[in-house]
């Protein structure tokens, strides 16, 4: 039971971290896109 709970917490934390890195990548892409748009 405890192992199951720990596993669930670990997976949820991992998913949160993945979402966080995804958000960072998206904001970086937006920054790059804006920068390129400003150049033209």
C-alpha positions in Angstrom: 0.0 0.0 0.0 2.7 2.4 0.9 4.7 1.4 -2.1 1.7 2.1 -4.3 1.3 5.5 -2.8 4.9 6.4 -3.2 4.8 5.2 -6.8 1.8 7.4 -7.5 3.5 10.4 -6.0 6.6 9.8 -8.0 4.7 9.6 -11.2 2.7 12.7 -10.5 5.9 14.6 -9.7 7.5 13.3 -12.8 4.6 14.4 -14.9 4.7 17.9 -13.3 8.4 18.2 -14.1 7.8 17.1 -17.7 5.0 19.7 -18.1 7.3 22.3 -16.6 10.1 21.6 -19.1 7.4 21.6 -21.9 6.3 25.1 -20.9 10.0 26.3 -20.9 10.5 24.9 -24.4 7.3 26.6 -25.6 8.3 29.9 -24.2 11.8 29.6 -25.7 10.2 28.8 -29.1 8.0 31.9 -28.8 11.0 34.0 -27.9 12.9 32.7 -30.9 9.9 33.3 -33.2 9.5 36.9 -31.9 13.2 37.6 -32.3 13.1 36.3 -35.9 9.9 38.3 -36.6 11.6 41.5 -35.3 14.5 41.0 -37.7 12.3 40.9 -40.8 
